[in-house]
């Protein structure tokens, strides 16, 4: 950080860090967090700090809230964040309070915190200053705990009532009903942990930014201060939402009551017409918002209140999620940069700026994942009797046993690929774990680079004897390389892994055959540009140089990590029979309206009587949605079945039911979305199989990706033909329905049925309906219903304009964004 001298710091006796504010773009001072991680993440997403921005906390990062360790981790590992020391940090350092979740690094970080941060004209402290004394006469204890110089805490009068500056003091400590702003004082503790809000002050724009929270601890109203006369509580506060959490363990004391938001409070009115909706400050960046969600996924692995093997599972989930993020989002941005695109997104970033910011944020997440395993999970596994050991830690007899196993089962599957004048640089498949090996024939010879792929069809965790001791497969391979490279000297080795771009874009409007186009995309994706290299932190420069040069990578695309690369296979450990280390298994239940299959309930009778709302995974998919279609396939009164398939299982009983329906003489039409990313091959195979059965198949819609999850059953009954419909948020996928949280509606409502008739006619036919009775369809009537003032002219009369097309793209934002449906286990899905 750049330091400077300020006009008020001569002879200061409290620990002060000085900043040159002009060295930064945007600067924010942030109020007391008190361990409220979710609220902090929401605020940081709103602030959207760039590489040259700065956030300064007024202290009290810890205590009272549920995640002090995670908050410290977030602030400590984010270069753009600084903090002063608050009274609660001081209590931890003095031993007055013990936080068992904090480790030695956390305590060292607390020790390093100054009691003040200053710049020309500004001073950030936790408590405040005494207006009756010069700054030079203040101690560390004064600025940490100052509230009422002549009174007793919240009895007042408060220091900021009389303080006349300079400098302007930014402070926390005193809980305020609203943020306080005067000429010389800015108060930012708005009771985040008590159900108020977390507040930041934008130095450059002189405004407050707040996100609300439901609170974790109760507090008396007598200790909530209304900003006094002579100061201003800013009225145009920018409000947001944060997820509610349970109160911290122990709850409130008997003398305290839960304050909560007052029902009588009226929100500040905002003249929306006066807002400049093109101002980037009102918008979040899509890529950084996704990374904020992935940080919360990683926190499930960090959270030591989760069962140990559940934490291991989330290590694997985080890797899978981030692999997809890098392939799609980072890959797409790199593609735009290569194409020379400089157009800015609504939040004001070019593709290059987004690429740099996303890589920087992702790198911090990868580092935290690595530390989580190395410092927390691996020792905890060992304490639980599940040891993941290094090959060098084994006895000679155990190493000999593994060597025999290596020669018999692993060595025959390995294929060394050498890079030299006679051999081109080997193709390295996407997301495969590889070992780079440098060899030479004699000490004076030049080294030769070879790549050895660690096979995915072998178990990653190799058991040692009959004990729950394991060695990683790559460790066994590396320790026995002389059997793969005989008669040469092994010079250096390093593990690495590459990630390739999945964004292969084609113009569907000029494609003659959508199936052929998708097949070409799948083939090209295998050879996509490398957009990330993960490599061991202590890898030799020679290996790193070969890889970055031959893969044409920027240094910013190289992620150096300690510990294992690729945690996807760590799910092997979750299969161990250790129920005490796992979340109790959940068994989906029969729907109370539908009963079990064997009780003879007629599903059509139940749906005709009243709509049935199903909630997965709590209601069994097999007994609700799957049963609906299976019953229809075998019901002699069913005339036709139509379904829209986005993703489905590789052994889908849903697809088999549709095939069975066709064999039973029913009219069957299926829309199979071939552009379901990473499921294209599976969907291609199902589409071909359906066609072989004579089923009408549509392959999606040119220009759109169809995320509709619907099915329609046409049934002949005594009073005429009736339409039965299923509309759901989840895919027709029996396995993901056991984990993902989704809602579905089974209904005999004729208006909904007629709407689906029109929709399926659009899928298989040529014309597009714009008027629907009850459903909102994009393109069609959705935008007009959401924004009545938009009209058709915004999207073009054809309905295929750019603005309407966005409606059919998946929403991939945080959990509280409408339409975003993260799974219950943290994996993202469409």
ZAMARGU-4260 file (C-alpha; in steps of 0.2 Angstrom, whole numbers, plus 5000, padded with zeros to 4 digits):
<rodrens>
0) 5000/5000/5000 | 5006/5017/4996 | 5009/5028/5012 | 5008/5047/5013 | 5009/5060/5027
5) 4993/5068/5033 | 4992/5085/5042 | 4985/5078/5058 | 4997/5063/5061 | 5011/5072/5069
10) 5015/5063/5085 | 5001/5051/5085 | 5003/5038/5099 | 4990/5025/5091 | 4995/5013/5078
15) 4991/5021/5061 | 4993/5015/5043 | 4993/5029/5030 | 4986/5027/5013 | 4988/5038/4997
20) 4970/5038/4992 | 4973/5045/4974 | 4982/5028/4970 | 4965/5019/4970 | 4949/5021/4959
25) 4934/5017/4970 | 4936/5017/4989 | 4923/5011/5002 | 4923/5011/5021 | 4913/4997/5028
30) 4904/4995/5044 | 4904/4981/5058 | 4902/4964/5051 | 4903/4953/5066 | 4905/4936/5057
35) 4890/4939/5045 | 4898/4931/5030 | 4883/4929/5019 | 4878/4948/5022 | 4896/4953/5018
40) 4897/4943/5002 | 4881/4951/4996 | 4888/4968/5000 | 4904/4964/4991 | 4895/4958/4976
45) 4886/4975/4976 | 4902/4985/4977 | 4910/4974/4964 | 4928/4979/4969 | 4940/4980/4954
50) 4959/4976/4955 | 4962/4995/4959 | 4948/4998/4971 | 4949/4997/4990 | 4937/4992/5004
55) 4942/4998/5022 | 4933/4990/5037 | 4930/4999/5053 | 4934/4984/5064 | 4923/4971/5073
60) 4925/4958/5059 | 4922/4944/5072 | 4911/4938/5086 | 4892/4937/5088 | 4888/4931/5071
65) 4890/4913/5064 | 4906/4914/5053 | 4920/4924/5061 | 4933/4913/5054 | 4926/4914/5036
70) 4925/4933/5037 | 4943/4934/5043 | 4948/4922/5029 | 4938/4933/5016 | 4946/4949/5021
75) 4963/4942/5024 | 4965/4934/5007 | 4957/4948/4997 | 4971/4961/4992 | 4958/4975/4990
80) 4952/4974/5008 | 4959/4981/5024 | 4953/4983/5042 | 4957/4992/5058 | 4956/4983/5074
85) 4939/4984/5084 | 4936/4981/5102 | 4930/4963/5098 | 4947/4959/5089 | 4955/4966/5105
90) 4945/4955/5116 | 4951/4940/5107 | 4969/4945/5107 | 4968/4949/5126 | 4960/4932/5130
95) 4944/4940/5136 | 4935/4930/5123 | 4939/4914/5115 | 4934/4909/5097 | 4939/4891/5094
100) 4936/4892/5075 | 4951/4904/5074 | 4968/4897/5070 | 4986/4904/5072 | 4985/4913/5055
105) 4969/4922/5061 | 4977/4927/5077 | 4992/4933/5068 | 4981/4943/5056 | 4972/4951/5071
110) 4989/4956/5079 | 4994/4964/5062 | 4978/4975/5062 | 4982/4994/5065 | 4970/5004/5076
115) 4968/5017/5063 | 4970/5019/5044 | 4972/5037/5038 | 4973/5047/5022 | 4974/5066/5018
120) 4958/5072/5027 | 4951/5055/5033 | 4953/5044/5047 | 4946/5026/5050 | 4944/5020/5068
125) 4933/5008/5076 | 4927/5018/5091 | 4930/5037/5088 | 4940/5052/5095 | 4938/5063/5110
130) 4933/5080/5103 | 4941/5088/5119 | 4958/5081/5116 | 4971/5083/5102 | 4973/5067/5092
135) 4991/5066/5098 | 4984/5063/5115 | 4974/5048/5110 | 4980/5030/5114 | 4976/5014/5105
140) 4962/5010/5118 | 4954/5027/5115 | 4951/5025/5096 | 4946/5007/5098 | 4933/5010/5111
145) 4928/5028/5111 | 4909/5031/5112 | 4904/5044/5125 | 4919/5053/5132 | 4910/5061/5147
150) 4896/5048/5149 | 4894/5029/5151 | 4893/5020/5134 | 4876/5022/5127 | 4871/5035/5140
155) 4879/5048/5130 | 4883/5062/5125 | 4892/5054/5110 | 4909/5060/5104 | 4902/5064/5087
160) 4889/5076/5094 | 4903/5089/5097 | 4917/5084/5086 | 4922/5098/5074 | 4937/5090/5065
165) 4948/5089/5055 | 4950/5075/5050 | 4934/5067/5045 | 4932/5052/5055 | 4924/5035/5049
170) 4919/5024/5063 | 4908/5009/5069 | 4906/5003/5087 | 4890/5013/5091 | 4875/5004/5083
175) 4865/5017/5073 | 4847/5016/5067 | 4853/5023/5051 | 4870/5028/5045 | 4876/5044/5051
180) 4884/5058/5040 | 4890/5075/5045 | 4904/5086/5039 | 4916/5078/5051 | 4909/5061/5056
185) 4902/5046/5046 | 4895/5032/5057 | 4893/5015/5049 | 4888/5002/5062 | 4870/4999/5057
190) 4867/4983/5067 | 4871/4970/5054 | 4872/4956/5067 | 4856/4963/5075 | 4844/4962/5061
195) 4849/4979/5054 | 4860/4981/5039 | 4878/4981/5033 | 4883/4998/5027 | 4897/5005/5016
200) 4901/5023/5012 | 4907/5027/4994 | 4921/5040/4996 | 4921/5045/4978 | 4902/5048/4977
205) 4898/5053/4995 | 4884/5040/4996 | 4879/5025/5007 | 4876/5007/5001 | 4867/4995/5012
210) 4861/4977/5012 | 4849/4971/5025 | 4849/4955/5035 | 4838/4946/5047 | 4850/4946/5061
215) 4860/4933/5072 | 4859/4940/5089 | 4846/4950/5099 | 4849/4968/5106 | 4840/4980/5117
220) 4832/4995/5108 | 4840/5006/5120 | 4857/5002/5112 | 4851/5007/5095 | 4856/5026/5092
225) 4845/5038/5082 | 4858/5050/5073 | 4857/5066/5083 | 4851/5083/5078 | 4864/5092/5068
230) 4869/5077/5058 | 4861/5070/5042 | 4855/5052/5040 | 4856/5050/5021 | 4839/5047/5013
235) 4844/5040/4996 | 4851/5024/5004 | 4854/5010/4991 | 4845/4995/4999 | 4848/4976/4995
240) 4844/4959/5003 | 4855/4946/5011 | 4850/4929/5016 | 4844/4925/5033 | 4853/4913/5045
245) 4849/4905/5061 | 4854/4914/5077 | 4871/4909/5084 | 4873/4896/5097 | 4867/4901/5114
250) 4855/4914/5107 | 4852/4931/5116 | 4853/4934/5135 | 4837/4936/5145 | 4839/4954/5146
255) 4839/4957/5127 | 4825/4956/5115 | 4825/4953/5096 | 4825/4970/5088 | 4821/4965/5070
260) 4815/4978/5057 | 4800/4989/5062 | 4784/4986/5053 | 4780/5004/5055 | 4796/5010/5045
265) 4792/5017/5028 | 4805/5013/5015 | 4814/5029/5008 | 4805/5034/4992 | 4816/5034/4976
270) 4811/5044/4960 | 4815/5030/4948 | 4812/5041/4933 | 4827/5051/4939 | 4839/5037/4939
275) 4851/5034/4925 | 4848/5016/4921 | 4863/5015/4910 | 4874/5019/4925 | 4886/5004/4927
280) 4885/5006/4946 | 4867/4999/4946 | 4873/4982/4939 | 4882/4967/4945 | 4894/4958/4933
285) 4888/4941/4928 | 4904/4932/4930 | 4909/4939/4947 | 4891/4935/4953 | 4894/4917/4948
290) 4910/4917/4957 | 4902/4924/4973 | 4890/4909/4972 | 4904/4897/4970 | 4913/4905/4986
295) 4897/4900/4995 | 4898/4882/4988 | 4917/4881/4994 | 4911/4888/5011 | 4902/4871/5013
300) 4919/4862/5013 | 4926/4875/5024 | 4912/4875/5037 | 4918/4863/5051 | 4900/4861/5057
305) 4896/4850/5042 | 4900/4832/5043 | 4918/4828/5037 | 4913/4817/5022 | 4900/4830/5017
310) 4915/4843/5017 | 4925/4831/5006 | 4910/4830/4994 | 4909/4849/4993 | 4928/4849/4988
315) 4923/4839/4973 | 4907/4849/4969 | 4917/4865/4969 | 4930/4858/4957 | 4916/4852/4945
320) 4907/4869/4946 | 4923/4879/4943 | 4929/4867/4929 | 4912/4872/4920 | 4914/4890/4924
325) 4932/4891/4917 | 4926/4881/4901 | 4911/4892/4898 | 4913/4909/4906 | 4932/4911/4905
330) 4933/4902/4888 | 4919/4913/4881 | 4928/4929/4887 | 4944/4923/4879 | 4935/4920/4863
335) 4928/4938/4863 | 4945/4945/4867 | 4953/4936/4852 | 4939/4942/4841 | 4943/4960/4846
340) 4927/4963/4855 | 4928/4979/4867 | 4909/4982/4870 | 4906/4984/4888 | 4893/4974/4898
345) 4880/4984/4908 | 4891/4984/4923 | 4904/4994/4913 | 4917/4980/4909 | 4925/4975/4893
350) 4928/4957/4890 | 4947/4959/4894 | 4942/4967/4911 | 4930/4954/4915 | 4943/4940/4910
355) 4956/4948/4922 | 4944/4951/4936 | 4937/4933/4935 | 4954/4925/4934 | 4960/4935/4949
360) 4944/4930/4960 | 4945/4912/4954 | 4963/4911/4959 | 4959/4916/4977 | 4946/4903/4977
365) 4957/4889/4971 | 4970/4894/4984 | 4957/4893/4998 | 4951/4876/4992 | 4969/4869/4992
370) 4972/4876/5010 | 4955/4869/5016 | 4961/4852/5011 | 4979/4853/5017 | 4976/4862/5033
375) 4959/4856/5038 | 4951/4841/5030 | 4966/4830/5028 | 4971/4831/5046 | 4953/4829/5051
380) 4951/4813/5040 | 4967/4806/5049 | 4959/4810/5066 | 4944/4800/5060 | 4955/4785/5055
385) 4955/4789/5036 | 4973/4792/5032 | 4978/4799/5015 | 4997/4797/5016 | 5012/4801/5004
390) 5021/4787/4996 | 5037/4791/5005 | 5028/4789/5022 | 5025/4770/5019 | 5036/4756/5025
395) 5048/4747/5013 | 5036/4732/5013 | 5021/4743/5009 | 5030/4752/4995 | 5035/4735/4988
400) 5017/4729/4989 | 5011/4745/4979 | 5025/4742/4966 | 5019/4725/4963 | 5001/4732/4961
405) 5008/4746/4950 | 5017/4733/4938 | 5002/4722/4937 | 4987/4734/4935 | 4993/4752/4932
410) 5009/4751/4921 | 5000/4743/4906 | 4987/4757/4905 | 5001/4771/4905 | 5007/4779/4888
415) 5021/4791/4889 | 5021/4804/4875 | 5037/4812/4872 | 5040/4829/4864 | 5056/4830/4854
420) 5061/4834/4836 | 5054/4817/4831 | 5038/4819/4840 | 5026/4834/4840 | 5019/4841/4856
425) 5006/4828/4863 | 4988/4832/4863 | 4982/4835/4881 | 4964/4830/4884 | 4953/4842/4893
430) 4953/4841/4912 | 4964/4826/4912 | 4977/4825/4926 | 4994/4823/4919 | 5012/4820/4925
435) 5026/4830/4916 | 5042/4821/4916 | 5059/4828/4911 | 5072/4814/4907 | 5090/4813/4899
440) 5100/4799/4892 | 5116/4805/4901 | 5122/4820/4912 | 5128/4830/4898 | 5112/4827/4887
445) 5098/4839/4884 | 5082/4835/4894 | 5067/4828/4885 | 5049/4832/4890 | 5036/4818/4891
450) 5018/4818/4896 | 5010/4804/4906 | 4991/4804/4908 | 4985/4798/4925 | 4971/4786/4920
455) 4953/4790/4925 | 4948/4772/4924 | 4958/4768/4939 | 4954/4771/4957 | 4961/4788/4963
460) 4963/4782/4981 | 4974/4766/4982 | 4971/4757/4998 | 4987/4751/5007 | 4984/4734/5014
465) 4968/4731/5023 | 4968/4747/5032 | 4959/4764/5029 | 4975/4771/5023 | 4976/4777/5005
470) 4989/4784/4993 | 4984/4794/4978 | 4986/4786/4961 | 4997/4800/4954 | 5009/4798/4969
475) 5011/4779/4965 | 5014/4783/4947 | 5027/4796/4951 | 5036/4785/4963 | 5038/4771/4951
480) 5042/4780/4935 | 5059/4771/4932 | 5048/4756/4927 | 5040/4767/4913 | 5056/4776/4908
485) 5070/4763/4910 | 5088/4767/4905 | 5086/4786/4906 | 5089/4798/4921 | 5073/4805/4928
490) 5077/4824/4931 | 5061/4832/4936 | 5042/4829/4937 | 5027/4840/4940 | 5008/4836/4940
495) 4997/4847/4929 | 4980/4849/4922 | 4973/4859/4907 | 4955/4865/4905 | 4949/4869/4887
500) 4936/4881/4880 | 4919/4874/4878 | 4912/4889/4869 | 4911/4883/4851 | 4900/4895/4842
505) 4891/4891/4826 | 4878/4900/4816 | 4862/4890/4817 | 4853/4900/4804 | 4865/4894/4791
510) 4866/4876/4797 | 4858/4864/4785 | 4856/4850/4799 | 4856/4854/4817 | 4861/4836/4822
515) 4877/4838/4811 | 4880/4855/4818 | 4880/4848/4836 | 4891/4833/4831 | 4904/4846/4824
520) 4903/4856/4840 | 4906/4841/4851 | 4921/4836/4840 | 4928/4854/4840 | 4926/4855/4859
525) 4938/4841/4862 | 4951/4852/4853 | 4946/4869/4861 | 4959/4882/4865 | 4967/4879/4882
530) 4961/4892/4894 | 4968/4887/4911 | 4984/4877/4917 | 4984/4870/4934 | 5001/4865/4940
535) 5010/4861/4956 | 5017/4876/4965 | 5035/4869/4966 | 5035/4864/4947 | 5052/4867/4939
540) 5053/4882/4927 | 5058/4871/4913 | 5041/4861/4914 | 5031/4877/4916 | 5039/4885/4901
545) 5036/4871/4890 | 5018/4870/4894 | 5014/4889/4893 | 5024/4890/4877 | 5016/4875/4868
550) 4998/4878/4875 | 5000/4897/4871 | 4995/4903/4888 | 4997/4919/4897 | 5004/4919/4914
555) 4988/4925/4921 | 4980/4908/4915 | 4992/4898/4925 | 4986/4893/4943 | 5000/4886/4954
560) 4993/4875/4968 | 4999/4865/4983 | 4992/4848/4987 | 4982/4838/4975 | 4976/4844/4958
565) 4958/4839/4953 | 4946/4835/4968 | 4933/4827/4957 | 4938/4809/4962 | 4937/4813/4981
570) 4919/4807/4980 | 4927/4790/4982 | 4929/4794/5000 | 4911/4798/5002 | 4907/4780/4998
575) 4915/4774/5014 | 4903/4766/5027 | 4905/4780/5040 | 4888/4786/5044 | 4894/4797/5058
580) 4904/4807/5046 | 4890/4809/5033 | 4874/4818/5032 | 4860/4806/5036 | 4853/4799/5020
585) 4836/4806/5014 | 4823/4794/5007 | 4811/4803/4996 | 4793/4801/5001 | 4777/4796/4992
590) 4766/4812/4988 | 4752/4812/5001 | 4739/4815/4987 | 4745/4802/4976 | 4750/4788/4988
595) 4762/4774/4984 | 4761/4764/4967 | 4755/4749/4975 | 4740/4756/4984 | 4730/4757/4967
600) 4728/4776/4967 | 4723/4782/4949 | 4735/4797/4946 | 4723/4805/4933 | 4709/4804/4946
605) 4719/4813/4959 | 4725/4827/4947 | 4708/4829/4940 | 4701/4832/4957 | 4713/4845/4962
610) 4730/4851/4956 | 4745/4842/4963 | 4761/4852/4968 | 4776/4841/4970 | 4792/4846/4978
615) 4808/4837/4974 | 4818/4829/4982 | 4806/4827/4996 | 4793/4819/4985 | 4799/4804/4976
620) 4802/4808/4957 | 4798/4790/4953 | 4781/4791/4962 | 4775/4807/4954 | 4782/4814/4938
625) 4789/4797/4932 | 4773/4788/4937 | 4763/4801/4928 | 4771/4797/4911 | 4773/4779/4914
630) 4754/4778/4918 | 4750/4788/4902 | 4761/4776/4892 | 4751/4761/4897 | 4733/4769/4899
635) 4722/4763/4884 | 4712/4779/4885 | 4728/4790/4882 | 4728/4797/4864 | 4744/4807/4864
640) 4759/4812/4874 | 4771/4826/4871 | 4786/4831/4881 | 4801/4843/4881 | 4817/4835/4886
645) 4832/4846/4891 | 4843/4834/4902 | 4839/4816/4906 | 4848/4801/4914 | 4858/4790/4903
650) 4846/4776/4907 | 4831/4786/4907 | 4814/4778/4912 | 4806/4793/4905 | 4812/4790/4888
655) 4808/4772/4889 | 4790/4777/4894 | 4789/4788/4879 | 4795/4773/4868 | 4783/4761/4876
660) 4769/4774/4873 | 4773/4774/4854 | 4773/4755/4854 | 4756/4755/4862 | 4749/4765/4847
665) 4749/4783/4855 | 4754/4798/4846 | 4771/4804/4854 | 4780/4820/4850 | 4796/4825/4859
670) 4807/4841/4859 | 4825/4836/4863 | 4836/4851/4866 | 4852/4846/4857 | 4861/4862/4864
675) 4860/4857/4882 | 4878/4860/4886 | 4889/4845/4891 | 4873/4834/4888 | 4873/4836/4869
680) 4880/4818/4866 | 4868/4810/4878 | 4853/4819/4870 | 4859/4815/4852 | 4858/4797/4856
685) 4841/4798/4864 | 4835/4808/4849 | 4841/4795/4837 | 4833/4781/4847 | 4816/4790/4848
690) 4816/4792/4829 | 4820/4774/4827 | 4804/4770/4836 | 4794/4782/4824 | 4792/4796/4837
695) 4791/4814/4831 | 4807/4822/4837 | 4811/4841/4836 | 4829/4846/4840 | 4826/4862/4849
700) 4823/4879/4840 | 4835/4888/4829 | 4842/4904/4838 | 4836/4898/4855 | 4840/4886/4869
705) 4824/4878/4875 | 4824/4876/4894 | 4805/4872/4896 | 4802/4857/4906 | 4784/4852/4902
710) 4774/4837/4897 | 4756/4835/4890 | 4745/4820/4891 | 4729/4819/4880 | 4716/4807/4887
715) 4699/4802/4881 | 4686/4802/4896 | 4667/4800/4898 | 4664/4819/4896 | 4676/4821/4881
720) 4695/4823/4879 | 4704/4830/4894 | 4722/4838/4895 | 4734/4833/4909 | 4749/4844/4911
725) 4766/4844/4920 | 4776/4860/4922 | 4792/4859/4932 | 4807/4869/4936 | 4818/4853/4935
730) 4823/4841/4921 | 4816/4824/4918 | 4831/4817/4926 | 4828/4803/4939 | 4845/4805/4947
735) 4847/4824/4949 | 4829/4824/4956 | 4836/4815/4971 | 4847/4830/4975 | 4841/4846/4967
740) 4827/4856/4974 | 4813/4858/4962 | 4794/4861/4961 | 4782/4854/4948 | 4763/4856/4945
745) 4752/4842/4939 | 4736/4849/4933 | 4720/4846/4923 | 4718/4864/4920 | 4711/4866/4902
750) 4719/4883/4900 | 4736/4877/4904 | 4734/4862/4893 | 4728/4872/4878 | 4744/4883/4881
755) 4755/4868/4881 | 4746/4862/4865 | 4751/4879/4857 | 4769/4878/4864 | 4772/4860/4857
760) 4765/4866/4840 | 4778/4879/4840 | 4792/4866/4844 | 4787/4855/4830 | 4779/4867/4818
765) 4782/4883/4809 | 4771/4896/4817 | 4773/4904/4834 | 4759/4909/4846 | 4760/4925/4855
770) 4745/4924/4866 | 4743/4912/4880 | 4729/4910/4893 | 4740/4907/4908 | 4758/4903/4904
775) 4772/4915/4902 | 4782/4910/4886 | 4798/4918/4880 | 4798/4922/4866 | 4780/4927/4866
780) 4771/4935/4880 | 4784/4935/4894 | 4792/4951/4891 | 4776/4960/4889 | 4769/4953/4905
785) 4785/4958/4915 | 4787/4975/4907 | 4771/4981/4899 | 4779/4996/4892 | 4792/4986/4882
790) 4779/4981/4868 | 4783/4970/4853 | 4793/4984/4844 | 4807/4981/4857 | 4810/4964/4851
795) 4804/4965/4833 | 4788/4959/4825 | 4795/4941/4822 | 4799/4939/4841 | 4816/4934/4837
800) 4825/4950/4841 | 4840/4950/4853 | 4831/4956/4868 | 4818/4942/4867 | 4832/4929/4864
805) 4839/4933/4881 | 4823/4927/4889 | 4827/4909/4884 | 4844/4909/4891 | 4846/4901/4908
810) 4847/4912/4924 | 4863/4908/4933 | 4864/4921/4946 | 4865/4919/4965 | 4852/4909/4975
815) 4840/4924/4978 | 4838/4929/4960 | 4821/4925/4952 | 4823/4910/4941 | 4840/4904/4948
820) 4838/4887/4955 | 4854/4881/4963 | 4853/4863/4969 | 4852/4858/4987 | 4870/4851/4987
825) 4878/4867/4979 | 4879/4861/4961 | 4873/4873/4948 | 4861/4867/4935 | 4850/4874/4921
</rodrens>
